Amino acid sequence: MSGPERCDHAFFPGTFDPFTRGHLELVERAAALFGRVTVAVAENPEKQHLFSAAERVELARGACADLAGVEVVSVDGLVALAAAERGCGVIVRGVRGAVDFDYEVPMVRTNRELAPAVDTVLLVPAPATAHVSSTLVRQIAALGGDVDSFVPPNVSAALAARFSS
């Protein structure tokens, strides 16, 4: 039995509403592991987004601008199929704790059925960013709190502009 082929292109999907320092840390680690990373900004029809898909793409691009081998795109539809279409051999997902893990495992199994050539790697965020979620950041920003330690500078500026009106 042969093992999986070496993968040099990872797919990191999410709604990124907004893109956080936790997301950035995972992109940096994925780039170090795989060489190339496509950050895939997805629409989730079950969520009401603070930023439009185009705004989220631009915010993620700004946050990742200094990272070699990283591109940011907008995707719709099934993540596994979008990863396969772009030639990605792996989907990278962040798992902060047991709740995230319990959510991700069925997704991994489903994605494997949809796109057998695409595997999934679950990364645990660093302790400094493990508690950060986009939901938490939106709540803090909406209440006028300082989000600078949770998001890249371009995202902090966008949140300040969004909630200043």
Secondary structure, 3 states (H helix, E strand, C coil): CCCCCCCCEEEEEECCCCCCHHHHHHHHHHHHHHCEEEEEEECCCCCCCCCCHHHHHHHHHHHHCCCCCEEEEEECCCHHHHHHHCCCCEEEEECCCHHHHHHHHHHHHHHHHHCCCCEEEEECCCCCCCCCCHHHHHHHHHCCCCCCCCCCHHHHHHHHHHHHC
